[in-house]
Every structure is written in structure tokens, then in C-alpha cells.
Amino acid sequence: MTHVHAFTGAESTPGPLVIRTIGVMDLKDALARGMSDFLAMPTHALFLCLIYPIVGLILARVSLGYDVLSLLFPLAAGFALLGPFAAIGFYELSRQREQGLDPSWQDAFDVLHVPSRGAIAALGVVLLAVFVLWIAVAEAIYVASFGSEPAASIADFVRQVFTTPAGWMLIIVGNGIGFLFALAVLIISVVSFPLLLDRNVSAAESALTSVRVVAANPVPMAIWGLIVASLLIIGSLPFLVGLAVVVPVLGHSTWHLYRKVVEPDPNAHHEHLPALKSGRRRYAAQFPAALFGGGEPPRPPPLKPVFDPATGRWRASRTGRPEVILAGIAAGTVIALVGTFLWAEVWVALGVVFVAAVLVLVTAALLAAKS
């Protein structure tokens, strides 16, 4: 029943959703604001996007290892279909910065506290299903063009695709169908996930609102789709490393685009932001004074040694630098993964990848909770 409510909104109480009409200059402003958010929060944005180059390398390694070269481009291109869901942490960071807060990378995990998290997961499953369907269709197109026999080598695969009539037909038909998949995802998700963060609505309501936004702004939304596709292609060229910049900028910009096309709810009170936790312990003997904020003053946290990169020296800190710890773990993970891709077998590489990803995410969550 919970899953049904997430889709249909049986427990949702959304405010009135008013769709605005925007122009091309609004897209430019959204991108400028997204870039401003990225420049204000680059460290944790880059960390969150380490998964994109890693996943790209995984796709390339698995494809080459299993002689399924035909799936290399569909996997890389189809991964963008999951982008609206994967960038949800950036929407949250932009939302908090918009409210005048100074968010850190830990605050991206606040999406776990939103009332509509069930709807977010449901819509994410829909995008995953679209991605799987695209891969199946792309493989069917390749088999219909060249048969089920795999290419003998990379050179043979390139020759088949670019120098034969069947190859050019594969390019035209494959890209045409891929465009339809991308268009469908754009229509149902251009503002869906920012809306789910901002208001407690259902997955169906958010997708319908996204459709209404596209219908009210067909030309700007078409241009926005071209901008997203172009930036993703540019970011993918240097071994997908550019996605570590492109994806967060697009994620932050998408939040500002949502703000431009959907009027804010005047009654919103953002109840999903976690309350500040006090580390102070109160005792029964302090009861009268504790009601009015009195009692024993809080004890300062213990000093911790922290390395300051600016001076090259260690200094004492009462807060610590969890982002430094996390950056070290992430850097070590990337080095280990690259080495694994180059010298290990496919199954060993996949094992290292999944174990490393779990360790990094668990560490991030623990450091965020501790901070």
C-alpha cells in the first residue's frame, strides 16, 4: 500500500501548482546560477560525481572484457537517462543555499529525510526500467543489423559500423530511437525530482507536472534538452572525467530551472530539514533552569589534529575535517579502481568496484551523521 501511495499520492497534500512560461534567457540565468552554486560548493560536488567517471570506466571495462562492444555506446549514452535521479543530491544543496544556508557535502544526504522519499524512489525505479528497456532495444537493433556474432576486434567493430550500409543504418535508427527515449525521460523528469524535494507530492503528480511544464514551454524545454545533451557529450570526451564538472552544474541548474517554471508554495515550511542536534546532556537536577535554557554550559569538543594544506602544517581543531578524510578515501578508491581496470580480470574488477562504492557511501553517510 505504501508503494501505491508513493505513485498515486493518497497521502500527499500538495499546494496549488502554477506553471509559468519562460524564455531562452531564463535558461541562461538558470545555468549561471547553477555554475555559481558549483563554484560555491566544488569540493563535495566533485566527490559526489566521482561515481560518474567510475561507472563509465566500469561500462567500458565490462563491455571490452565480455566482447559486447555493441553495448558500449548504448550503455554510456543510456546512463544519462538516470541523470535526473542521480543528481538529486545537487538539487538539495541548491535548495539549501537558496534558503541562505551554507551547506556542506553532508547536507546532500538530507534527501533521505524528505516526506516524499518513497515517491522519489518510485520515480527512480521508473527511470531504471526505461534504461534497461533502452539497452534491450539497442541490442536488438544491433542483432538485426549484424547478427548475433560478436565483432572480432575493436577495429573490426569500428569498420562494420562506419564503413558498411548496415552500420550507417544502425547509427541512424539507433540514434533516432535513443532520441525518443531521451525525449520521454526529459518530459516526465525535467522538474519531477526538484518538485519532490520541494513538496510532498506523489510520483504521478510530479511526472504530470513535468509534462505540463514541457507543454507550456515547448521551445525552451527543447533547447534545454539540447544543452543537457551537448554538455554531457563534451563532459564524456576525456574518459568521462568531465562529467565530474558537467553533472553537478546541470544538477544545480535544474533546481533553478524548476524555480523558474513552477511557482513556489507560499505555505511551504520545509519541515523535512533535520533539526539541529544538541550534544549537551541534561540532568534531572537541572530541571527548572533547563526549561529556560539555563543549566551547565556545554563542554567544548576535544581538540583534534588537522592538517592545513594552505600552510603545510598541522593545527588543533575542535571540529575536524571529515571532508579531508573522505577525499583521501575517494582518491585511494579511484587509484585502486584504475589499477584494477588495467590489470585484473573482469569479475575481480567488478568485485572491487562494488565493494569500494559501498565503503565510500557508508563512510560518507557516517561522517555526515557525525558532523
N, C-alpha and C positions, 0 to 999 in steps of 0.2 A: 504493500500500500504506500510505503514511503517513496518508492520509485515512481509510482503513478502520480503522487503529489508533486514530485520534482518536475515531471513533464507537464502536468496539466495545471498546476498552481492551485490545488484545492485548499492549501493552507497559506497562500500568498495574499498580501493586502497591498497591491501596488497603487501608487498615486496616479493621477492623470498623466498620460504620456503624450506630450505635444511635440510633433515633428516640425523642425524648421527647414527652410530652404536655404542652401548655402551656395557659394560660388567658388571659383577656382582659387581666388585669393585666400579663402578660408583654409584650403588645403595647404597652401604655402605657410600660413600662420601656424597651422597645426604641426607641420614639420619643424618650423622654427622653435616652437615651444617644446617639441619632443627632443630636439637637439639640446635645448637649454637644460632640460631635465637630465639628459645623459651626461652633459658636461658637469652638472652639479653632483651627480652620483655615478661616476665612471667605474670605481673600483668594484662595487658589488654588482653592477650591471655586467661588467666583463666576466666576473666569476659565474654569475647565473648563466651566461651564454657560453661558457666553456663546453657545455654539453653539445652545442651545435657543431663545432668542428669535430668533436669526438665522434658524434653519431655519423657525420659524413665520412670520416675515416673508417668507421665500422662498416658502413654500407659498401664502400669501395673494397675493403679487405674481404668481406664475405662474398661479394659478387665475384671478385677475381679468384678467390680460393675455391669456389664451387663451380667455376666456369659458367656462371649465369650472367654473362656480360650484358645480355639483353635487358636485364632488370636494373643495371647500374643507373642509367639516366632516369627511368621511372621512379626509382627509389629516391634519388636526390631531388627530383622535381616534385614528387608527391609528398615529400616531407614538409613542404611549405603548406600543405593542406592542414597540418596540425599546428601551424604557427599561431593562429588566433588563440588556441588553448594554451600553448606552451609559453606565450608571452604574458600570461595573466599576472605574474609577479610584477612586471613592469607597470601594468595598469594600476596596481595597488600602490606602488611607490609614487607614481604621478598623482594619484588621488590624495595621498597624504601630504605631498609637497604643495598641492593646490590649497590645502587647508591651513597652510602656514607652518606645518611641521617640518622637522629636519630628519627625514627618515634615513635609516642605515639599511644595509643589505638584510639584516634580520627581519625588518618590517615587511619584506616581501612575503614572509610566511604568515602574515596576518590574514591572508586569504583563507586560511584554514578555519577562521572564526566567523566568516560571514554567514548569515542565516540561509542564504541561497546556495550553499556549497554543494548540496545534493543536486540542484539544477545545473550547476557548473560541471559536476562530474557527468551528469546525464548528457549534456551537450557535447562534452569532450568525447564520450563514447560514440556519439553520432559522427563526429569528425574522424575518429579512428576507423569506424566502419566505412566511411567514404574513402579513406586512404587505402584500406585493404581491398575495396572494390576496384579502385583505380589500378592497383598493382595487378590484380587478376585480369582486368581488361587489357592492360598494356602487354601482359604476357600472351594473351590470346591473339592480339594483333600481330605480335612478332611471330608466333607459330603459324598463323595464317599466311604470313609473308614469306618465311624462310623454312618452315617446318620445325620439327622438334629437335633436330640435330644441332648441338651447340657449335659455336664457332671454334675453329681450330686454334686460333690465337687472337690477340688484340688486333694485330694488323689485318688479319682475315675478317674480323668483325667490322673494322672501320671500312675496309674495301667493300664489303657487302652492303653496308648502309649508304655509303656516299657515291658509289660508282655503278649501282645497278638500278633499273627501274623499280624493282620491288623495294629497294632501300629508300628511294625517294617517296614512294607511296607510303611506306612505313612512317617516314618523317611527317608527311602531310597529314595522314589520318591520325597518327598518334598525337601530334601536337593539337590537332583540331579537337579530338575527344578530351585531351588533357585540359584544353581551354574551357570546355564545358564543365568539367569537374571543378576547376578553379573558380569559374563564374558562380556555380552553385554554392560553393563554400563562402565566397565573398558575399553573396546575397543573404545567407542565413546567419553570418557571423561577423559582419563588419562592425557592429556595435553590440553584439549579443553579450559577450563576456564583460565588457565595461559596465553594461546595464545591470548584469547580475551582481557585480561588485557594489554598485551604487544603490540598488533597490532589491527588496526581497520579492522577486517575481519568479515565475516558472520558466523552464527551458523553452516551452512552446511560446510563451508570451515574449521572451527575449528574441527568439528567432523571428516571430511575426513582426516585432518592432523593427528588426533589422531589414526585413523585406519592405516595410513601409518607408524606411529611410531611403533605400535604393529607389523605390518607386517615385518618391518625392524629389530625388536628386539624381536622376539617371546619368547625366553628363559628368558632374563632379565625382560620382562614385566610380564611373568607368575610368576616369583619369586617375583616381586613387588606386584602382586595381593595377593600372599600367605602372604607376610609380612604385607600388609594392613589388611587382614582378621584376621591374628593371633593377631596383636596388638589391633584390635577392640574387639576381644573376650576377651583378657586379660584386657582391659580397662573396659569392661562391667561387669566383675565378681563382684566387690564390689559395687553393686547397681548402676552401670553405672557412678560412680563418677570418675573412672579412665579415662573416656573419656575426662575429662577436661584437661588432660595432653596429652593423645594419639592423639586426634583430631588436636590440634594446631601443634604438632610435625609433624604429617603426612601432614598437610596443608603446613607448611613451606618447608618440604622435597619435596613435589610435585612441588613447584616452582623451586627448584634447579634441580629436575629431568627434568623438561621442558627445563631448560637452557642447559642441557647436550645433549638432543636429538634433539633440534631444534636450528639451528644456529641463533644468533641474527641478526636483521636487521641493517646493517651498517648505514642506513639513518634514524634510529629512533631518534626522538627528544622528545618523551614523552610529547606531547603537552597537555595531559589531566591533568597534575598536576596543581592544582589551584595556581594562583599567590598569592604571599604574599600580604595581605591586610594592608594598612596603616591606622591607626586610626587618622592621622593628618588632620585637616581641613585647607584648603587653602582659602584665600580671594582674591578678585579682586585687592586690593591694593598691594598684594604681587606678581603680575603677572610677572614682569621681573625676579625677583630673584627666583621665584618658578620654572622657566624653567631650572635653573641650580642647583636646589637642595637647594637653599637658603631659606630665609624666617624665620618665627618664629620657634624656636626649639620645638619639640613635648613635650607636657606635660606628666610627668610620671603618670601612672595609680595610683589610690588611694590605700593606704595600706589596706590589709585585714588580719584579724587574722587567723592564720593557726596552727593547732596542729601538732607538730613534734613527731612522735612515737619513734624516736631514743632517744630523751631527755626527753620525757614525759611532755614537756612544750609547751605553745603557743608562737608563734613568729609572727612578722609582715612580710607580703609578698605582693608584687605588682602583682603577677600573680595568686595566689590562687592555690588550689589543687583540680581541678574538679574530678580527679580520686578517691579521698577520698570520695567525695560526692556520686559518682556513686557506689563505693564499698559498702558504707553504705546502699544505696537504694537496691542494689542487694542482700546484706546479709539479710536485712529485708524481701525482697521478698521471698527468699528461706525459711526462717523460717516460714513465713505465709503460703507458699505453702505446706510445710511438715505437718504443723498442720492441714491444710485443707484436705490433703490426708487421714490423720488418723481419723478425727472425722466428716467430713462433708459428705453430700450426693454427688453423682456423678455430678449432674448438678451444684451445688454450687461450687464444686472443679473446674470444667471446667470454670465457670464464673470467678473465682478468677484468674485462670491461664492465661486466655486470657487478662483480664484487666491488670494484673501485667506485662505481657510480653509487652503490648503496652506502659505502663507507663515507663518501663525500657528503651525500644528502643527510645521513644520520648525524654526522659531525656538525653540519650547518644548522640543523634543527636544534641540537643540543646547545650549541653556542648561542643561538638566537634566544632559546628559553633561559639560559643562564644570564644573558645580558639584560 
